[in-house]
């Protein structure tokens, strides 16, 4: 079961990496590190935690960038 989870996580990560769009890893590294630690503590699922953390970290960074752009736009008006 553990090997199947690692294989699935690896294939998912490779699939996301080969999407054809330029890589924008904002938030991914810190999210992956936090997710790996959390996944390891939750039952030795560090790889799955890292993948999930990377996705979550990227989404959070994207949201923060959008909020900063909106604030900058409101200040110029």
PDB file of N, CA, C and O in Angstrom:
ATOM      1  N   UNK A   1       0.823  -1.191   0.000  1.00  0.00           N
ATOM      2  CA  UNK A   1       0.000   0.000   0.000  1.00  0.00           C
ATOM      3  C   UNK A   1       0.869   1.259   0.000  1.00  0.00           C
ATOM      4  O   UNK A   1       0.585   2.226  -0.706  1.00  0.00           O
ATOM      5  N   UNK A   2       1.945   1.225   0.813  1.00  0.00           N
ATOM      6  CA  UNK A   2       2.821   2.393   0.888  1.00  0.00           C
ATOM      7  C   UNK A   2       3.481   2.662  -0.462  1.00  0.00           C
ATOM      8  O   UNK A   2       3.590   3.812  -0.886  1.00  0.00           O
ATOM      9  N   UNK A   3       3.920   1.602  -1.133  1.00  0.00           N
ATOM     10  CA  UNK A   3       4.548   1.759  -2.445  1.00  0.00           C
ATOM     11  C   UNK A   3       3.546   2.309  -3.458  1.00  0.00           C
ATOM     12  O   UNK A   3       3.903   3.124  -4.309  1.00  0.00           O
ATOM     13  N   UNK A   4       2.317   1.871  -3.367  1.00  0.00           N
ATOM     14  CA  UNK A   4       1.291   2.364  -4.288  1.00  0.00           C
ATOM     15  C   UNK A   4       1.043   3.850  -4.067  1.00  0.00           C
ATOM     16  O   UNK A   4       0.869   4.591  -5.034  1.00  0.00           O
ATOM     17  N   UNK A   5       1.025   4.299  -2.819  1.00  0.00           N
ATOM     18  CA  UNK A   5       0.824   5.721  -2.534  1.00  0.00           C
ATOM     19  C   UNK A   5       1.982   6.561  -3.045  1.00  0.00           C
ATOM     20  O   UNK A   5       1.772   7.637  -3.606  1.00  0.00           O
ATOM     21  N   UNK A   6       3.189   6.082  -2.856  1.00  0.00           N
ATOM     22  CA  UNK A   6       4.358   6.819  -3.334  1.00  0.00           C
ATOM     23  C   UNK A   6       4.353   6.884  -4.856  1.00  0.00           C
ATOM     24  O   UNK A   6       4.658   7.923  -5.442  1.00  0.00           O
ATOM     25  N   UNK A   7       4.008   5.777  -5.487  1.00  0.00           N
ATOM     26  CA  UNK A   7       3.939   5.758  -6.951  1.00  0.00           C
ATOM     27  C   UNK A   7       2.878   6.716  -7.453  1.00  0.00           C
ATOM     28  O   UNK A   7       3.109   7.450  -8.414  1.00  0.00           O
ATOM     29  N   UNK A   8       1.721   6.716  -6.817  1.00  0.00           N
ATOM     30  CA  UNK A   8       0.643   7.621  -7.213  1.00  0.00           C
ATOM     31  C   UNK A   8       1.060   9.078  -7.036  1.00  0.00           C
ATOM     32  O   UNK A   8       0.806   9.903  -7.914  1.00  0.00           O
ATOM     33  N   UNK A   9       1.692   9.401  -5.920  1.00  0.00           N
ATOM     34  CA  UNK A   9       2.131  10.771  -5.671  1.00  0.00           C
ATOM     35  C   UNK A   9       3.188  11.203  -6.687  1.00  0.00           C
ATOM     36  O   UNK A   9       3.175  12.341  -7.156  1.00  0.00           O
ATOM     37  N   UNK A  10       4.095  10.298  -7.023  1.00  0.00           N
ATOM     38  CA  UNK A  10       5.132  10.605  -8.001  1.00  0.00           C
ATOM     39  C   UNK A  10       4.524  10.852  -9.376  1.00  0.00           C
ATOM     40  O   UNK A  10       4.899  11.806 -10.058  1.00  0.00           O
ATOM     41  N   UNK A  11       3.604  10.014  -9.780  1.00  0.00           N
ATOM     42  CA  UNK A  11       2.951  10.193 -11.077  1.00  0.00           C
ATOM     43  C   UNK A  11       2.142  11.481 -11.118  1.00  0.00           C
ATOM     44  O   UNK A  11       2.116  12.174 -12.136  1.00  0.00           O
ATOM     45  N   UNK A  12       1.480  11.802 -10.006  1.00  0.00           N
ATOM     46  CA  UNK A  12       0.721  13.039  -9.940  1.00  0.00           C
ATOM     47  C   UNK A  12       1.642  14.244 -10.058  1.00  0.00           C
ATOM     48  O   UNK A  12       1.350  15.189 -10.791  1.00  0.00           O
ATOM     49  N   UNK A  13       2.753  14.206  -9.335  1.00  0.00           N
ATOM     50  CA  UNK A  13       3.711  15.317  -9.396  1.00  0.00           C
ATOM     51  C   UNK A  13       4.295  15.467 -10.794  1.00  0.00           C
ATOM     52  O   UNK A  13       4.452  16.585 -11.284  1.00  0.00           O
ATOM     53  N   UNK A  14       4.616  14.357 -11.435  1.00  0.00           N
ATOM     54  CA  UNK A  14       5.142  14.420 -12.800  1.00  0.00           C
ATOM     55  C   UNK A  14       4.083  14.930 -13.765  1.00  0.00           C
ATOM     56  O   UNK A  14       4.388  15.709 -14.668  1.00  0.00           O
ATOM     57  N   UNK A  15       2.857  14.501 -13.581  1.00  0.00           N
ATOM     58  CA  UNK A  15       1.770  14.956 -14.445  1.00  0.00           C
ATOM     59  C   UNK A  15       1.546  16.445 -14.324  1.00  0.00           C
ATOM     60  O   UNK A  15       1.288  17.120 -15.321  1.00  0.00           O
ATOM     61  N   UNK A  16       1.643  16.967 -13.111  1.00  0.00           N
ATOM     62  CA  UNK A  16       1.492  18.403 -12.916  1.00  0.00           C
ATOM     63  C   UNK A  16       2.672  19.162 -13.511  1.00  0.00           C
ATOM     64  O   UNK A  16       2.513  20.286 -13.986  1.00  0.00           O
ATOM     65  N   UNK A  17       3.837  18.559 -13.489  1.00  0.00           N
ATOM     66  CA  UNK A  17       5.025  19.211 -14.015  1.00  0.00           C
ATOM     67  C   UNK A  17       5.084  19.243 -15.530  1.00  0.00           C
ATOM     68  O   UNK A  17       5.766  20.090 -16.106  1.00  0.00           O
ATOM     69  N   UNK A  18       4.382  18.335 -16.178  1.00  0.00           N
ATOM     70  CA  UNK A  18       4.421  18.235 -17.635  1.00  0.00           C
ATOM     71  C   UNK A  18       3.180  18.881 -18.257  1.00  0.00           C
ATOM     72  O   UNK A  18       2.830  18.575 -19.397  1.00  0.00           O
ATOM     73  N   UNK A  19       2.534  19.746 -17.537  1.00  0.00           N
ATOM     74  CA  UNK A  19       1.294  20.352 -18.009  1.00  0.00           C
ATOM     75  C   UNK A  19       1.507  21.253 -19.229  1.00  0.00           C
ATOM     76  O   UNK A  19       0.544  21.546 -19.939  1.00  0.00           O
ATOM     77  N   UNK A  20       2.736  21.698 -19.492  1.00  0.00           N
ATOM     78  CA  UNK A  20       2.992  22.490 -20.675  1.00  0.00           C
ATOM     79  C   UNK A  20       3.030  23.979 -20.417  1.00  0.00           C
ATOM     80  O   UNK A  20       3.321  24.752 -21.330  1.00  0.00           O
ATOM     81  N   UNK A  21       2.747  24.397 -19.212  1.00  0.00           N
ATOM     82  CA  UNK A  21       2.796  25.810 -18.892  1.00  0.00           C
ATOM     83  C   UNK A  21       4.096  26.104 -18.141  1.00  0.00           C
ATOM     84  O   UNK A  21       4.668  25.213 -17.513  1.00  0.00           O
ATOM     85  N   UNK A  22       4.553  27.338 -18.206  1.00  0.00           N
ATOM     86  CA  UNK A  22       5.779  27.673 -17.472  1.00  0.00           C
ATOM     87  C   UNK A  22       5.576  27.486 -15.968  1.00  0.00           C
ATOM     88  O   UNK A  22       4.490  27.733 -15.443  1.00  0.00           O
ATOM     89  N   UNK A  23       6.617  27.054 -15.295  1.00  0.00           N
ATOM     90  CA  UNK A  23       6.520  26.798 -13.859  1.00  0.00           C
ATOM     91  C   UNK A  23       6.511  28.112 -13.092  1.00  0.00           C
ATOM     92  O   UNK A  23       7.349  28.984 -13.319  1.00  0.00           O
ATOM     93  N   UNK A  24       5.557  28.243 -12.184  1.00  0.00           N
ATOM     94  CA  UNK A  24       5.478  29.376 -11.274  1.00  0.00           C
ATOM     95  C   UNK A  24       5.328  28.783  -9.887  1.00  0.00           C
ATOM     96  O   UNK A  24       4.218  28.476  -9.452  1.00  0.00           O
ATOM     97  N   UNK A  25       6.435  28.625  -9.201  1.00  0.00           N
ATOM     98  CA  UNK A  25       6.446  27.869  -7.953  1.00  0.00           C
ATOM     99  C   UNK A  25       6.291  28.747  -6.721  1.00  0.00           C
ATOM    100  O   UNK A  25       6.784  28.388  -5.652  1.00  0.00           O
ATOM    101  N   UNK A  26       5.631  29.870  -6.839  1.00  0.00           N
ATOM    102  CA  UNK A  26       5.453  30.748  -5.690  1.00  0.00           C
ATOM    103  C   UNK A  26       4.674  30.022  -4.598  1.00  0.00           C
ATOM    104  O   UNK A  26       3.544  29.588  -4.820  1.00  0.00           O
ATOM    105  N   UNK A  27       5.268  29.894  -3.440  1.00  0.00           N
ATOM    106  CA  UNK A  27       4.610  29.249  -2.311  1.00  0.00           C
ATOM    107  C   UNK A  27       4.732  27.746  -2.280  1.00  0.00           C
ATOM    108  O   UNK A  27       4.399  27.119  -1.274  1.00  0.00           O
ATOM    109  N   UNK A  28       5.199  27.160  -3.349  1.00  0.00           N
ATOM    110  CA  UNK A  28       5.244  25.701  -3.442  1.00  0.00           C
ATOM    111  C   UNK A  28       6.293  25.107  -2.507  1.00  0.00           C
ATOM    112  O   UNK A  28       6.032  24.106  -1.839  1.00  0.00           O
ATOM    113  N   UNK A  29       7.458  25.706  -2.455  1.00  0.00           N
ATOM    114  CA  UNK A  29       8.539  25.135  -1.653  1.00  0.00           C
ATOM    115  C   UNK A  29       8.210  25.150  -0.167  1.00  0.00           C
ATOM    116  O   UNK A  29       8.391  24.146   0.521  1.00  0.00           O
ATOM    117  N   UNK A  30       7.735  26.270   0.324  1.00  0.00           N
ATOM    118  CA  UNK A  30       7.401  26.340   1.750  1.00  0.00           C
ATOM    119  C   UNK A  30       6.201  25.471   2.071  1.00  0.00           C
ATOM    120  O   UNK A  30       6.168  24.837   3.126  1.00  0.00           O
ATOM    121  N   UNK A  31       5.217  25.424   1.191  1.00  0.00           N
ATOM    122  CA  UNK A  31       4.053  24.563   1.403  1.00  0.00           C
ATOM    123  C   UNK A  31       4.425  23.100   1.372  1.00  0.00           C
ATOM    124  O   UNK A  31       3.900  22.306   2.153  1.00  0.00           O
ATOM    125  N   UNK A  32       5.334  22.733   0.471  1.00  0.00           N
ATOM    126  CA  UNK A  32       5.768  21.337   0.377  1.00  0.00           C
ATOM    127  C   UNK A  32       6.525  20.921   1.626  1.00  0.00           C
ATOM    128  O   UNK A  32       6.358  19.801   2.110  1.00  0.00           O
ATOM    129  N   UNK A  33       7.355  21.811   2.151  1.00  0.00           N
ATOM    130  CA  UNK A  33       8.103  21.486   3.370  1.00  0.00           C
ATOM    131  C   UNK A  33       7.152  21.284   4.547  1.00  0.00           C
ATOM    132  O   UNK A  33       7.279  20.316   5.297  1.00  0.00           O
ATOM    133  N   UNK A  34       6.212  22.189   4.704  1.00  0.00           N
ATOM    134  CA  UNK A  34       5.249  22.063   5.798  1.00  0.00           C
ATOM    135  C   UNK A  34       4.373  20.829   5.615  1.00  0.00           C
ATOM    136  O   UNK A  34       4.090  20.120   6.581  1.00  0.00           O
ATOM    137  N   UNK A  35       3.944  20.570   4.390  1.00  0.00           N
ATOM    138  CA  UNK A  35       3.115  19.398   4.115  1.00  0.00           C
ATOM    139  C   UNK A  35       3.856  18.099   4.345  1.00  0.00           C
ATOM    140  O   UNK A  35       3.271  17.124   4.817  1.00  0.00           O
ATOM    141  N   UNK A  36       5.150  18.074   4.015  1.00  0.00           N
ATOM    142  CA  UNK A  36       5.939  16.861   4.226  1.00  0.00           C
ATOM    143  C   UNK A  36       6.078  16.555   5.709  1.00  0.00           C
ATOM    144  O   UNK A  36       5.980  15.399   6.120  1.00  0.00           O
ATOM    145  N   UNK A  37       6.303  17.581   6.505  1.00  0.00           N
ATOM    146  CA  UNK A  37       6.406  17.372   7.956  1.00  0.00           C
ATOM    147  C   UNK A  37       5.071  16.905   8.513  1.00  0.00           C
ATOM    148  O   UNK A  37       5.017  15.956   9.295  1.00  0.00           O
ATOM    149  N   UNK A  38       4.003  17.563   8.114  1.00  0.00           N
ATOM    150  CA  UNK A  38       2.677  17.174   8.603  1.00  0.00           C
ATOM    151  C   UNK A  38       2.321  15.764   8.152  1.00  0.00           C
ATOM    152  O   UNK A  38       1.780  14.982   8.934  1.00  0.00           O
ATOM    153  N   UNK A  39       2.616  15.437   6.913  1.00  0.00           N
ATOM    154  CA  UNK A  39       2.333  14.098   6.406  1.00  0.00           C
ATOM    155  C   UNK A  39       3.138  13.028   7.115  1.00  0.00           C
ATOM    156  O   UNK A  39       2.634  11.936   7.379  1.00  0.00           O
ATOM    157  N   UNK A  40       4.376  13.336   7.422  1.00  0.00           N
ATOM    158  CA  UNK A  40       5.217  12.374   8.145  1.00  0.00           C
ATOM    159  C   UNK A  40       4.668  12.133   9.548  1.00  0.00           C
ATOM    160  O   UNK A  40       4.625  10.994  10.013  1.00  0.00           O
ATOM    161  N   UNK A  41       4.255  13.185  10.209  1.00  0.00           N
ATOM    162  CA  UNK A  41       3.714  13.051  11.562  1.00  0.00           C
ATOM    163  C   UNK A  41       2.359  12.346  11.559  1.00  0.00           C
ATOM    164  O   UNK A  41       1.972  11.740  12.559  1.00  0.00           O
ATOM    165  N   UNK A  42       1.652  12.420  10.464  1.00  0.00           N
ATOM    166  CA  UNK A  42       0.320  11.818  10.383  1.00  0.00           C
ATOM    167  C   UNK A  42       0.363  10.375   9.906  1.00  0.00           C
ATOM    168  O   UNK A  42      -0.674   9.834   9.520  1.00  0.00           O
ATOM    169  N   UNK A  43       1.502   9.746   9.918  1.00  0.00           N
ATOM    170  CA  UNK A  43       1.543   8.342   9.548  1.00  0.00           C
ATOM    171  C   UNK A  43       2.463   8.030   8.394  1.00  0.00           C
ATOM    172  O   UNK A  43       2.149   7.164   7.577  1.00  0.00           O
ATOM    173  N   UNK A  44       3.575   8.701   8.302  1.00  0.00           N
ATOM    174  CA  UNK A  44       4.588   8.415   7.279  1.00  0.00           C
ATOM    175  C   UNK A  44       4.058   8.613   5.857  1.00  0.00           C
ATOM    176  O   UNK A  44       4.287   7.785   4.976  1.00  0.00           O
ATOM    177  N   UNK A  45       3.357   9.710   5.654  1.00  0.00           N
ATOM    178  CA  UNK A  45       2.858  10.064   4.319  1.00  0.00           C
ATOM    179  C   UNK A  45       3.488  11.372   3.871  1.00  0.00           C
ATOM    180  O   UNK A  45       2.792  12.287   3.432  1.00  0.00           O
ATOM    181  N   UNK A  46       4.804  11.457   3.984  1.00  0.00           N
ATOM    182  CA  UNK A  46       5.515  12.698   3.695  1.00  0.00           C
ATOM    183  C   UNK A  46       5.383  13.121   2.234  1.00  0.00           C
ATOM    184  O   UNK A  46       5.248  14.309   1.944  1.00  0.00           O
ATOM    185  N   UNK A  47       5.421  12.167   1.320  1.00  0.00           N
ATOM    186  CA  UNK A  47       5.342  12.513  -0.100  1.00  0.00           C
ATOM    187  C   UNK A  47       3.968  13.082  -0.440  1.00  0.00           C
ATOM    188  O   UNK A  47       3.858  14.094  -1.132  1.00  0.00           O
ATOM    189  N   UNK A  48       2.932  12.427   0.049  1.00  0.00           N
ATOM    190  CA  UNK A  48       1.586  12.940  -0.205  1.00  0.00           C
ATOM    191  C   UNK A  48       1.393  14.297   0.451  1.00  0.00           C
ATOM    192  O   UNK A  48       0.759  15.181  -0.126  1.00  0.00           O
ATOM    193  N   UNK A  49       1.933  14.471   1.650  1.00  0.00           N
ATOM    194  CA  UNK A  49       1.853  15.762   2.327  1.00  0.00           C
ATOM    195  C   UNK A  49       2.582  16.844   1.560  1.00  0.00           C
ATOM    196  O   UNK A  49       2.112  17.980   1.483  1.00  0.00           O
ATOM    197  N   UNK A  50       3.728  16.500   0.992  1.00  0.00           N
ATOM    198  CA  UNK A  50       4.498  17.479   0.221  1.00  0.00           C
ATOM    199  C   UNK A  50       3.752  17.902  -1.034  1.00  0.00           C
ATOM    200  O   UNK A  50       3.740  19.082  -1.385  1.00  0.00           O
ATOM    201  N   UNK A  51       3.136  16.955  -1.704  1.00  0.00           N
ATOM    202  CA  UNK A  51       2.366  17.293  -2.914  1.00  0.00           C
ATOM    203  C   UNK A  51       1.188  18.189  -2.553  1.00  0.00           C
ATOM    204  O   UNK A  51       0.958  19.214  -3.195  1.00  0.00           O
ATOM    205  N   UNK A  52       0.450  17.800  -1.531  1.00  0.00           N
ATOM    206  CA  UNK A  52      -0.690  18.614  -1.091  1.00  0.00           C
ATOM    207  C   UNK A  52      -0.255  19.983  -0.589  1.00  0.00           C
ATOM    208  O   UNK A  52      -0.906  20.988  -0.871  1.00  0.00           O
ATOM    209  N   UNK A  53       0.842  20.022   0.152  1.00  0.00           N
ATOM    210  CA  UNK A  53       1.350  21.295   0.658  1.00  0.00           C
ATOM    211  C   UNK A  53       1.804  22.215  -0.448  1.00  0.00           C
ATOM    212  O   UNK A  53       1.612  23.428  -0.373  1.00  0.00           O
ATOM    213  N   UNK A  54       2.401  21.652  -1.465  1.00  0.00           N
ATOM    214  CA  UNK A  54       2.830  22.449  -2.614  1.00  0.00           C
ATOM    215  C   UNK A  54       1.627  23.081  -3.310  1.00  0.00           C
ATOM    216  O   UNK A  54       1.643  24.264  -3.650  1.00  0.00           O
ATOM    217  N   UNK A  55       0.605  22.290  -3.511  1.00  0.00           N
ATOM    218  CA  UNK A  55      -0.606  22.803  -4.169  1.00  0.00           C
ATOM    219  C   UNK A  55      -1.255  23.888  -3.317  1.00  0.00           C
ATOM    220  O   UNK A  55      -1.628  24.947  -3.823  1.00  0.00           O
ATOM    221  N   UNK A  56      -1.387  23.619  -2.024  1.00  0.00           N
ATOM    222  CA  UNK A  56      -2.005  24.595  -1.123  1.00  0.00           C
ATOM    223  C   UNK A  56      -1.154  25.866  -1.030  1.00  0.00           C
ATOM    224  O   UNK A  56      -1.694  26.972  -1.074  1.00  0.00           O
ATOM    225  N   UNK A  57       0.153  25.721  -0.903  1.00  0.00           N
ATOM    226  CA  UNK A  57       1.032  26.880  -0.816  1.00  0.00           C
ATOM    227  C   UNK A  57       0.968  27.743  -2.065  1.00  0.00           C
ATOM    228  O   UNK A  57       0.996  28.971  -1.983  1.00  0.00           O
ATOM    229  N   UNK A  58       0.883  27.100  -3.212  1.00  0.00           N
ATOM    230  CA  UNK A  58       0.789  27.846  -4.466  1.00  0.00           C
ATOM    231  C   UNK A  58      -0.523  28.626  -4.532  1.00  0.00           C
ATOM    232  O   UNK A  58      -0.536  29.788  -4.939  1.00  0.00           O
ATOM    233  N   UNK A  59      -1.615  27.993  -4.136  1.00  0.00           N
ATOM    234  CA  UNK A  59      -2.917  28.663  -4.160  1.00  0.00           C
ATOM    235  C   UNK A  59      -2.944  29.844  -3.192  1.00  0.00           C
ATOM    236  O   UNK A  59      -3.499  30.894  -3.513  1.00  0.00           O
ATOM    237  N   UNK A  60      -2.352  29.681  -2.017  1.00  0.00           N
ATOM    238  CA  UNK A  60      -2.299  30.772  -1.040  1.00  0.00           C
ATOM    239  C   UNK A  60      -1.472  31.935  -1.592  1.00  0.00           C
ATOM    240  O   UNK A  60      -1.869  33.093  -1.460  1.00  0.00           O
ATOM    241  N   UNK A  61      -0.332  31.636  -2.208  1.00  0.00           N
ATOM    242  CA  UNK A  61       0.509  32.681  -2.793  1.00  0.00           C
ATOM    243  C   UNK A  61      -0.227  33.416  -3.911  1.00  0.00           C
ATOM    244  O   UNK A  61      -0.115  34.635  -4.040  1.00  0.00           O
ATOM    245  N   UNK A  62      -0.979  32.670  -4.714  1.00  0.00           N
ATOM    246  CA  UNK A  62      -1.755  33.274  -5.793  1.00  0.00           C
ATOM    247  C   UNK A  62      -2.820  34.224  -5.235  1.00  0.00           C
ATOM    248  O   UNK A  62      -3.029  35.317  -5.760  1.00  0.00           O
ATOM    249  N   UNK A  63      -3.487  33.788  -4.165  1.00  0.00           N
ATOM    250  CA  UNK A  63      -4.520  34.612  -3.530  1.00  0.00           C
ATOM    251  C   UNK A  63      -3.907  35.886  -2.939  1.00  0.00           C
ATOM    252  O   UNK A  63      -4.473  36.970  -3.082  1.00  0.00           O
ATOM    253  N   UNK A  64      -2.756  35.757  -2.278  1.00  0.00           N
ATOM    254  CA  UNK A  64      -2.096  36.919  -1.696  1.00  0.00           C
ATOM    255  C   UNK A  64      -1.660  37.912  -2.770  1.00  0.00           C
ATOM    256  O   UNK A  64      -1.785  39.123  -2.587  1.00  0.00           O
ATOM    257  N   UNK A  65      -1.154  37.407  -3.877  1.00  0.00           N
ATOM    258  CA  UNK A  65      -0.736  38.290  -4.965  1.00  0.00           C
ATOM    259  C   UNK A  65      -1.933  39.048  -5.537  1.00  0.00           C
ATOM    260  O   UNK A  65      -1.836  40.238  -5.839  1.00  0.00           O
ATOM    261  N   UNK A  66      -3.055  38.357  -5.682  1.00  0.00           N
ATOM    262  CA  UNK A  66      -4.267  38.988  -6.196  1.00  0.00           C
ATOM    263  C   UNK A  66      -4.748  40.087  -5.249  1.00  0.00           C
ATOM    264  O   UNK A  66      -5.147  41.162  -5.696  1.00  0.00           O
ATOM    265  N   UNK A  67      -4.709  39.818  -3.942  1.00  0.00           N
ATOM    266  CA  UNK A  67      -5.126  40.810  -2.958  1.00  0.00           C
ATOM    267  C   UNK A  67      -4.202  42.028  -2.983  1.00  0.00           C
ATOM    268  O   UNK A  67      -4.673  43.159  -2.863  1.00  0.00           O
ATOM    269  N   UNK A  68      -2.899  41.812  -3.136  1.00  0.00           N
ATOM    270  CA  UNK A  68      -1.950  42.922  -3.211  1.00  0.00           C
ATOM    271  C   UNK A  68      -2.192  43.778  -4.445  1.00  0.00           C
ATOM    272  O   UNK A  68      -2.083  45.002  -4.388  1.00  0.00           O
ATOM    273  N   UNK A  69      -2.521  43.134  -5.562  1.00  0.00           N
ATOM    274  CA  UNK A  69      -2.805  43.871  -6.789  1.00  0.00           C
ATOM    275  C   UNK A  69      -4.059  44.707  -6.638  1.00  0.00           C
ATOM    276  O   UNK A  69      -4.111  45.839  -7.119  1.00  0.00           O
ATOM    277  N   UNK A  70      -5.078  44.161  -5.971  1.00  0.00           N
ATOM    278  CA  UNK A  70      -6.308  44.913  -5.752  1.00  0.00           C
ATOM    279  C   UNK A  70      -6.072  46.104  -4.836  1.00  0.00           C
ATOM    280  O   UNK A  70      -6.620  47.180  -5.076  1.00  0.00           O
ATOM    281  N   UNK A  71      -5.266  45.933  -3.790  1.00  0.00           N
ATOM    282  CA  UNK A  71      -4.962  47.036  -2.895  1.00  0.00           C
ATOM    283  C   UNK A  71      -4.163  48.118  -3.602  1.00  0.00           C
ATOM    284  O   UNK A  71      -4.416  49.305  -3.400  1.00  0.00           O
ATOM    285  N   UNK A  72      -3.217  47.731  -4.415  1.00  0.00           N
ATOM    286  CA  UNK A  72      -2.419  48.698  -5.167  1.00  0.00           C
ATOM    287  C   UNK A  72      -3.308  49.469  -6.152  1.00  0.00           C
ATOM    288  O   UNK A  72      -3.132  50.670  -6.355  1.00  0.00           O
ATOM    289  N   UNK A  73      -4.251  48.767  -6.748  1.00  0.00           N
ATOM    290  CA  UNK A  73      -5.150  49.418  -7.708  1.00  0.00           C
ATOM    291  C   UNK A  73      -6.062  50.401  -6.993  1.00  0.00           C
ATOM    292  O   UNK A  73      -6.345  51.471  -7.532  1.00  0.00           O
ATOM    293  N   UNK A  74      -6.531  50.070  -5.793  1.00  0.00           N
ATOM    294  CA  UNK A  74      -7.398  50.965  -5.042  1.00  0.00           C
ATOM    295  C   UNK A  74      -6.638  52.204  -4.563  1.00  0.00           C
ATOM    296  O   UNK A  74      -7.220  53.284  -4.464  1.00  0.00           O
ATOM    297  N   UNK A  75      -5.368  52.061  -4.270  1.00  0.00           N
ATOM    298  CA  UNK A  75      -4.581  53.193  -3.797  1.00  0.00           C
ATOM    299  C   UNK A  75      -4.273  54.194  -4.917  1.00  0.00           C
ATOM    300  O   UNK A  75      -4.060  55.376  -4.648  1.00  0.00           O
ATOM    301  N   UNK A  76      -4.249  53.732  -6.154  1.00  0.00           N
ATOM    302  CA  UNK A  76      -3.940  54.621  -7.274  1.00  0.00           C
ATOM    303  C   UNK A  76      -5.182  55.376  -7.748  1.00  0.00           C
ATOM    304  O   UNK A  76      -5.068  56.321  -8.528  1.00  0.00           O
ATOM    305  N   UNK A  77      -6.333  54.980  -7.298  1.00  0.00           N
ATOM    306  CA  UNK A  77      -7.582  55.645  -7.753  1.00  0.00           C
ATOM    307  C   UNK A  77      -7.835  56.896  -6.960  1.00  0.00           C
ATOM    308  O   UNK A  77      -8.828  57.585  -7.194  1.00  0.00           O
TER     309      UNK A  77
END
